[in-house]
Amino acid sequence: MHDKPTPLGCDPADLAWVESTVKQAGTSFAAGMRILPPMRRYGMYAIYAFCRVVDDIADGNTPLAERTKGLEDWHQRVAELYAERAFPPTEALDRVLLAAINFFSLQQADFDAVIDGMLMDTQTAIVAPDEKTLDLYCDRVASAVGRLSVRIFGDSSENGNAVAYHLGRALQITNILRDIPEDAARGRLYLPADLLERFDVPKDPVQALFAPGLEQVARVMAARAQDHFRTAFATMKLCQPRSMLAARIMGASYESILKALCKRGWGASVLRNRPHTSLIGKAKWFALSYIP
């Protein structure tokens, strides 16, 4: 009697570890991952767990040198996964990542980009970046994850990469617009310098929260995110519909957050009110996600 094959050929305990990381995080992406077939689902769990681990290092309370070393160590761990060493990795996450890398032909450059994005956050607090720096940051921490994801979803084409480009930027800009007060408390302000200057918003993260012009800055950025959502959804139609199902669900959930933010606004009196999306809305995103 043969044992039942496991997704990606991994030990069930290793698969349970990456799955528990996703569940404990309570991520809004979970619905998109759950509908995937087991092989792809656990591949995505591994990618999410990797992102979670390196993000926790970057946002930790340990000294800068320790956080930097932790991220540089991950560069080395990723390099070792691609070096095809004879001995297996010693950590559960590394073992599932290696299986996903081999099965889905994931690119080392995308893992390295994610780590480099985290390093951008650790070396110095990002405050009022120029447009080029902001776009690079969005590419590294979001679109690079998208490039890994679309391969797991089953589309490694140029259209798939275009979805990753636009959807990643849409999601990250939405994150930025949602988290302005929390980022300010950590000395960060991800809104671009040129927009802050145009609308007379101070570049000091805390002072910016009370500037009347913050509303205009945020709405310009929201329009930018919406353009990326629109292009991402249009490009998904050029891909195999089934391969983009999870991406449509993830994108629709975040687009709903963006719309809720726009409805709430960014005035000082409401800025700390977390926007809520209704259960009806969630059901609607799920239904619409099945439309090719």
Secondary structure, DSSP 8 states (H G I E B T S, - for coil): ------GGG--HHHHHHHHHHHHHHT-TTHHHHHTS-HHHHHHHHHHHHHHHHHHHHHTSSS-HHHHHHHHHHHHHHHHHHHTT-SS--SSHHHHHHHHHHHHHT--HHHHHHHHHHHHHHHHS--BS--HHHHHHHHIIIIIHHHHHHHHHHT--SHHHHHHHHHHHHHHHHHHHHHSHHHHHHTT-B-S-HHHHHHTT--SSHHHHTT-TTHHHHHHHHHHHHHHHHHHHHHHHTTS-GGGGHHHHHHHHHHHHHHHHHHHH---TTTTTS-----HHHHHHHHHHTT--
